[in-house]
Amino acid sequence: MKEELFISGRDIPYIDPYLNIWHWEIPVYLFLGGLAAGIMFFAGYFTIMHKEKEMQATVKFAPMLVPFALVLGLIALFLDLKHQLYFWRLYTTIRFESPMSWGAWTLMLVTPLSFIWAASYMKDVFPKWDWKFKFLDQIIDFIIEYRKTMAWAMMILAVILGVYTGILLSAFNARPLWNTSILGVLFLVSGMSTGLAAIIWMSKSKYERKVLSRLDLIFIAVELFLIIHLFMGFLAASEVQIEAAQLFLGGEFTVIFWVFVIILGLIFPAILEILELRGFHIPIWIPSLLILIGGLVFRYVMVEAGQITRYLY
């Protein structure tokens, strides 16, 4: 029999011994932020590598999703705020030790940049597009001249955004499941994979899908390695970390994590992508959709499980 002593004398679910204050808004925000980061990174990368013609979905079409993803993510974040009318205070100061400050300023730079990048390709994606005002055409022409510079900025900011989504959680030292340096890299890799999945789904080029599928297999392998390393670290640590790992190794999150994240979200899509690369006809939307669902479920599980874990010893 296991005994626990509560100093307050109360055992009220979701209040004592732990406080559940983050709900669906935060996992959605983290997922959309990682998805946007993945798409932006590869759009910038293949632009710098002069592969715009071969990788049109990556450079032109998929980035059209990024402004919508970022706006929806920010709406979800706004809905989660307790004092919504004071969100602007995040932009009145810069605190280098605060992940939220880094995230706020990164989003302030990434969001308009995503709109500008999408605007620069509007006439390519929509040939009949008309800006109505000539000065807007002149602005777009000016932007196009500096597209390579924008690509470098997008890659750097995308990495910061992708890492930040994990560091946002790992900065909470009181939560054993989140208190690990692996989480930032893990969320970055997961975001890159979901970004690739979205691009692959949109691409109509066999060459492009083949290149992106190979990249995605690498990111899936790295993600699996990081997850294994995450649990190995927990199981070799203190009692609270072991208890955090046990939530996924026989605890209440075991089924949802191993079925929807590991098997259906990573391993099965990887198998399908390998079969596709070997010449088998696989509907491309199936592995892409599974990866996207797996990425969303992964963030939901990490947010929910992390709020349960706590230090009592």
C-alpha positions in Angstrom: 0.0 0.0 0.0 1.3 3.4 -1.0 0.8 6.3 1.4 1.0 10.0 0.6 0.9 12.9 3.1 -0.9 16.1 1.9 0.2 19.1 3.9 -3.0 20.9 3.2 -5.1 18.0 4.4 -7.1 18.0 1.1 -7.2 15.6 -1.8 -9.4 17.5 -4.4 -9.0 16.3 -8.0 -7.3 18.9 -10.3 -6.6 21.1 -7.3 -4.7 19.1 -4.8 -2.2 17.5 -5.1 -1.9 19.0 -8.6 -3.4 21.9 -10.5 -4.7 21.4 -14.0 -4.8 24.8 -15.6 -3.8 24.0 -19.2 -6.5 22.5 -21.4 -7.0 21.9 -25.1 -5.8 25.4 -26.2 -2.2 24.8 -25.3 -1.7 21.5 -27.1 -3.4 23.0 -30.2 -1.1 26.1 -30.0 2.0 24.0 -29.6 1.0 21.7 -32.5 0.2 24.6 -34.9 3.4 26.4 -33.9 5.5 23.3 -34.6 3.7 22.7 -37.9 4.3 26.3 -39.0 8.0 26.0 -38.0 8.5 22.9 -40.0 6.9 24.3 -43.2 8.8 27.6 -42.9 12.1 25.9 -42.3 12.0 23.7 -45.4 10.5 26.6 -47.5 13.6 28.6 -46.6 16.0 25.8 -46.9 15.0 24.8 -50.5 14.9 28.4 -51.5 18.5 28.9 -50.4 19.4 25.6 -52.2 17.9 27.1 -55.4 15.3 24.2 -55.6 12.3 26.4 -56.1 11.3 24.8 -59.4 11.7 21.2 -58.2 10.1 21.8 -54.8 7.2 24.1 -55.6 4.8 22.7 -52.9 7.5 23.2 -50.3 8.4 26.7 -51.3 5.1 28.1 -52.7 2.0 26.2 -51.8 2.6 24.9 -48.2 3.7 28.2 -46.8 0.2 29.5 -47.7 -0.9 27.5 -44.7 1.5 29.0 -42.2 -0.3 32.4 -41.6 -3.5 30.5 -40.9 -1.8 28.1 -38.6 -0.1 30.8 -36.7 -3.2 32.9 -36.4 -5.3 30.0 -35.2 -2.5 29.0 -32.7 -2.4 32.6 -31.4 -6.2 32.5 -31.0 -6.0 29.3 -29.0 -3.3 30.8 -26.9 -5.4 34.0 -26.4 -8.4 31.9 -25.3 -6.2 30.2 -22.6 -5.1 33.5 -21.1 -6.6 34.5 -17.8 -6.2 38.2 -18.2 -6.7 38.6 -21.9 -6.8 42.4 -22.1 -3.2 42.5 -20.8 -1.5 40.3 -23.4 0.2 43.3 -24.8 2.4 43.5 -21.7 4.5 40.6 -23.1 5.8 43.1 -25.7 6.7 45.9 -23.3 9.9 44.1 -22.1 12.4 41.5 -23.1 13.4 38.9 -20.5 16.1 36.6 -21.8 15.6 34.1 -19.0 11.8 33.7 -19.8 10.7 31.2 -22.5 7.4 33.0 -22.8 9.2 36.3 -23.6 11.2 34.5 -26.3 8.1 32.9 -27.7 6.1 36.2 -27.8 8.8 38.1 -29.6 9.5 35.2 -32.0 5.9 35.0 -32.9 5.8 38.7 -33.4 8.5 38.4 -36.0 7.5 35.1 -37.6 3.8 35.9 -38.1 4.2 39.0 -40.3 7.1 37.3 -42.1 4.9 34.3 -43.0 2.3 36.7 -44.5 5.0 38.5 -46.5 6.4 35.2 -47.8 2.9 34.0 -48.8 2.2 37.4 -50.5 5.3 37.2 -52.6 4.0 34.0 -54.2 0.4 34.9 -54.5 0.6 35.5 -58.3 2.5 32.2 -58.7 -0.1 30.2 -56.8 -3.1 32.2 -58.1 -2.2 33.5 -61.6 -5.3 35.7 -61.8 -4.6 37.4 -58.5 -4.8 41.2 -58.7 -3.6 43.4 -55.8 -5.8 46.2 -57.2 -3.3 48.9 -56.1 -0.1 49.4 -58.1 2.0 50.3 -55.1 1.3 46.8 -53.6 2.8 45.3 -56.8 5.9 47.5 -56.3 6.2 46.4 -52.7 5.9 42.7 -53.7 8.6 43.2 -56.4 10.8 44.7 -53.8 10.2 41.7 -51.5 11.0 39.2 -54.2 14.5 40.7 -54.6 15.2 39.9 -51.0 13.6 36.5 -50.9 16.9 34.7 -50.1 17.5 37.0 -47.1 13.9 36.2 -46.0 14.6 32.5 -46.4 17.6 32.7 -44.0 15.5 34.7 -41.5 12.6 32.1 -41.8 15.0 29.2 -41.1 16.5 30.8 -38.0 13.1 31.9 -36.6 11.5 28.5 -37.4 14.2 26.7 -35.4 13.7 29.1 -32.5 9.9 28.7 -32.7 10.1 24.9 -32.9 12.5 24.6 -29.9 10.5 27.2 -27.9 7.4 25.0 -28.0 9.2 22.4 -26.0 11.2 24.8 -23.8 8.0 26.4 -22.8 7.2 23.2 -20.9 10.7 22.2 -19.8 11.1 25.6 -18.0 8.5 24.4 -15.4 10.9 22.8 -13.0 8.1 21.7 -10.7 6.8 19.3 -13.3 9.1 16.2 -13.5 7.8 15.1 -16.9 8.6 18.5 -18.4 11.8 19.2 -16.6 14.2 17.7 -19.2 16.4 19.4 -21.8 15.4 16.8 -24.4 11.9 18.3 -24.7 12.9 21.3 -26.7 14.8 19.2 -29.3 12.0 16.6 -29.3 9.3 19.2 -30.1 11.5 20.7 -32.8 12.0 17.4 -34.5 8.3 16.5 -34.2 7.4 19.9 -35.7 9.7 19.3 -38.6 8.1 16.0 -39.2 4.6 17.3 -39.1 5.6 20.2 -41.4 7.0 17.6 -43.9 3.8 15.6 -43.7 1.7 18.6 -44.6 3.9 19.4 -47.5 4.0 15.8 -48.8 0.2 15.8 -48.7 0.0 18.9 -50.8 2.7 18.0 -53.3 1.8 16.6 -56.7 5.4 16.0 -57.8 6.8 12.4 -57.4 10.4 13.8 -57.1 9.4 16.2 -54.4 7.5 13.6 -52.4 10.4 11.2 -52.7 12.9 13.8 -51.3 10.6 14.9 -48.5 9.7 11.3 -47.6 13.4 10.5 -47.2 13.8 13.5 -45.0 10.7 12.6 -43.0 12.0 9.1 -42.3 15.2 10.6 -40.8 13.1 12.9 -38.5 10.9 10.0 -37.5 13.9 7.9 -36.6 15.4 10.8 -34.6 12.1 11.4 -32.8 11.9 7.8 -31.8 15.5 7.9 -30.6 14.7 11.0 -28.5 11.6 9.4 -27.0 13.5 6.3 -26.0 16.3 8.4 -24.6 13.7 10.5 -22.7 12.2 7.4 -20.9 15.7 6.0 -20.3 16.6 9.2 -18.5 13.5 9.2 -16.4 13.8 5.5 -15.4 17.4 6.1 -14.3 16.6 9.3 -12.3 14.8 9.9 -9.0 11.5 8.5 -7.8 9.4 11.4 -9.2 10.9 10.9 -12.7 10.2 7.2 -12.5 6.6 7.9 -11.6 6.4 10.3 -14.5 7.6 7.6 -16.9 5.2 5.1 -15.5 2.3 7.2 -16.6 3.3 5.9 -20.1 4.5 2.5 -19.1 1.4 1.0 -17.6 -0.3 4.1 -16.4 -3.3 6.0 -17.6 -1.6 7.4 -20.7 -0.1 4.1 -21.9 -2.7 3.2 -24.6 -3.1 6.7 -26.1 0.6 7.3 -26.2 1.8 4.0 -27.6 -1.1 3.4 -30.0 -1.7 6.9 -31.3 1.7 8.5 -31.0 4.3 5.7 -31.4 2.6 3.1 -33.6 0.0 5.0 -35.6 1.8 8.4 -35.5 5.4 7.3 -36.2 6.1 3.6 -36.9 3.2 2.9 -39.3 3.6 6.1 -41.3 7.3 5.3 -41.6 6.5 1.8 -43.0 4.1 3.3 -45.5 6.7 5.9 -46.6 9.3 3.1 -47.1 6.8 1.1 -49.2 6.1 4.2 -51.2 9.8 4.8 -51.9 10.1 1.1 -52.9 7.5 1.5 -55.6 4.3 0.4 -53.9 1.3 2.7 -54.5 0.3 4.1 -51.1 -2.3 6.9 -50.9 -0.1 9.7 -49.8 -2.7 11.3 -47.5 -2.7 8.2 -45.2 0.9 8.6 -43.7 0.6 12.3 -43.7 -2.6 12.4 -41.8 -1.4 9.8 -39.3 1.8 11.9 -38.6 -0.3 15.1 -38.1 -2.7 13.3 -35.8 0.2 11.7 -33.9 1.9 15.1 -33.5 -1.3 16.6 -32.1 -1.9 13.7 -29.7 1.7 13.8 -28.6 1.4 17.4 -27.4 -1.9 16.7 -25.8 -0.5 13.8 -23.8 2.6 15.7 -22.8 0.6 18.7 -21.6 -2.0 16.6 -19.7 0.4 14.1 -18.2 2.9 16.8 -17.2 0.4 18.6 -15.1 -0.2 15.4 -13.1 3.4 14.8 -12.3 4.7 16.6 -9.2 7.4 16.6 -6.5 6.3 15.2 -3.1 9.6 13.9 -1.9 
